[in-house]
């Protein structure tokens, strides 16, 4: 059997009572290396990454703004938390496949590093570029609108990169073998 085809097909069907609904986007077929990945698969992978990034980004901005951190410290905290939550969400799914923590961490690093880094660069640059957004405060529409806008920009500009990576067996493509292995 062609190993690329085998890798993209689910290895097992979840039994009744299994968490069949977890991370549904990971059950999309992944294109074999060298083949074009679908936009839907790339968008799904990007949305997964964006979820972790958004949790960390919002939490970092809220904490930094609430405690009066300098803008640079707030952005730094947001970036660190975006990576923590982004990797954490990927590791959660991989750990469910029964692999050890170190393997799950390696998979998360391979799957998400480029995507998270690009998203963080884009969304922080966007918020920093909006006049007054970093100094707006948590009750300001400007603060929340710029943060929401930054996440949209990050999603739109990272999706093509993720599509390219998945089509070459990189990025989120490495996660699929663990979701379908058990």
ABEGO torsion letter per residue (X at the ends): XBAAAAAABBABBBBBGBBAABGAAAABBBBBBGBBBBAAAAAAAAAAAAAAAAAAAAAAAAAAAAAGBBAAAAAAAAAAAAAAAAAAAAAAAAAAAGBBAAAAAAAAAAAAAAAAAAAAAAAAAAAAABBGAAAAEAABAAAAAAAAAAAAAAAAAAAAAAAAAAAAGBEAAAAAAAAAAX
